[in-house]
């Protein structure tokens, strides 16, 4: 039997995780003097409120190797295999923790680096579930996942630079100027890291530019599934969902709230779009 494991930052619906028996290892979220386990004792909406009211940027911490090893050993039976998919190793130490946990465990574990976060991570878990249901071996799943991962496009839409200011990557003056000028920032995922793509003034122009960039990166979307996560921003997410569906006719466009780990970096109203 094959078991699929993920860290908690994948941002898949709880119902989906239960239906497919996917176990998660939670990351730790620190807000002020309090610590929370993602997906266990704090919801996305609760975190959004705490993040907005906190004068400093919340911090995240990867699960310990022992936490991964415990889950691996709990799941494993003679002859079973485990496939663990983690958030990008270029964004978090979670992949390394999972690899050490693999060495600590007596189970037959394969750890896969999604080189993505949130929605991009989620799509790869969904692909793994699909391939497993078709009887693919772990080796075949990893081969297919690697091709799928390497062809994936990831766009990150920052509505506000507030969290970048809180994190010290931008001065408060620069953040104020950006807010006054209504500047939005479009980033892209590149080989597991995040790189700036464009700065656009005004929300209407921003969303239109995102739709243009999608069309520039590909032509045929008929076999592509889009997955979009957002931080308290259903309005823009559903607008993009409708426009992507109307303009590009993809296989589907899914929308889900972003979890605390990735919300810390995306900030209020942020969106991550992967396909």
PELIN-V955058 format. One line per field, one symbol per residue. ss: DSSP state (h for helix, s for strand, l for the rest). phi: phi as a letter, one per 30 degrees, with the letter a starting at -180 (. if undefined). A space follows every 10 residues. Layout:
ss = ???
phi = ???
This chain:
ss = lsssssshhh lllhhhhhhl llsssllsss sllsssssll lslhhhhhhh hhhlllllss slllhhhhhh hhhhhlllll ssssssllll lllhhhhhhh hhhhllllss ssslllllhh hhhhhhhhhh hhhllllhhh hhhhhhhhhh hllsssssll lhhhhhllll lhhhhhhhhh llssssssss llssssssss slhhhhhhhh hhhhhhhlll llllssssss lllhhhhhhh hhhhhhhhll lssssssllh hhhhhhllll ssssl
phi = .cccbbdddd hceeddddec idcccddccc bicccbceic badedddedd dddddbdecc bdddeddded deddddbeid bbcccceedd caddeddddd ddddccddcc ccddhabhdd ddeddddddd dddciddedd dddddddded cdcbcbccdb cedddedidb dddddddddd dhdcbccbdb hjccbdcacb cjddddddde dddedddbcc cdccccbbcb chbdeddddd eddddddchd dlbcbaddde edeecdieid bbbba
